[in-house]
């Protein structure tokens, strides 16, 4: 259950952010999870509830957005969606070159995007 460990790190980052802003209470948290992270939103939400109990985050609304995975061709710059359920096999059948000439942009792999 790596979701608990990752959620713990996210909660710690939220504590730091709230402290820097002088917040007494947090009402909402927006979390963007890249689909390639293979994190269960339900498990993240469950872990968040446990980890925030008795803190300024307790009772805050956790809004989770799952962002689509994207690939970008190194040669031509083509960008397209990647289906993570395909075990990354899609890359080996890349429609333009049929080779591993692609990169996965960082935003497709990120766990948390705070704004």
N, C-alpha and C positions, 0 to 999 in steps of 0.2 A: 504494500500500500504506500507507494511513493508519493501519493497525493497529500498525505498528512505532512510529510517532511517539507514538500514544496509549499503547501499552504502555511505551514509554520514560518517559513522564510518570508512569505508574502505578508503575513500578519506582523512580523517584526518590522518589516519595511514600512508598513502602515503606522505602527507605533512611532517610529522615528519621524515620519512625515507629519503626523499629528502633533508630536512634541515640538518640532521646528515651527509649526504654524500656531502653536499655543492653543490647540483645540482642546475643549473640555469633553466633547462628545462627537462621534461620527455617526451621521445618519445614513449615508449611502456610500457604497464602494463599487466602482466600475472596474471590472477585470476582463481583460481581453486575453483569451487563450488560443494560441495557434493550434490547429487540428493535428499537426505533426507531433505535438507534445504527448499525444496519447494519454491525456488526463481525463478522468471521469468528472464531469461537472457536478454530478451528484455527490461524489466522494469529496471533492473540493468544498462544496457547500456544507456537507456534514462535518468535515474537519474544521472549517471556519467557525461553525457554531460552537464546537467544543473549545477551540483555542481562544475565542473571544469572550467566553463566559466570565463575568466579573470584571470586565475591562471597559474602556471608553468605546470599544467597538461592539459591545454586546447590544443586540437588537438592531444593529445596522442592517440595511437592506443590501444584500450582495447581488449585484447584477453581473451576470457572466455572458460575455459575447464570444462565441467560437468563430475565429477568423479562418477563412479558407486558405489552403496551402497553394502556393504559386511556384512555378519554376520559370527560370529565365535562361534562354540559350546564350552561351558565351559568344558564339560566332555571329548570330544575326540579331540578337536582342529580343527575340520572340518571348512573350510572357503568356503563360496559360495556367490553368488550374491543374493541380495535382490531387488525385484522390488518394488519401492516406490509407484507405482500406485495401489498396492495390499492392501493399507491401513494397512500395517504391518501384515495383516492376514496370510501372508506366515509363519511368526514365529510360529503361533499356529498350522500350519500343517508341522512343521519342519520334514524332512524325516527320521531322525534318532531316535528321541525320542518323537515326537509329544507333546512337552512340551516347556515351556519357558526356555530352557537351553542355550540360546544364548546371545551374547553381540554384539553390533554394534560398531566396532572399530571406534576410534575418526576420522580417515581420511574420513570415510563415512559421517560424520556429519559436517565436517568443512566448514566454509564459505570461508576463505581465507588462502592460503598457500603461503607465500612469501619466495623466496629463494634468 
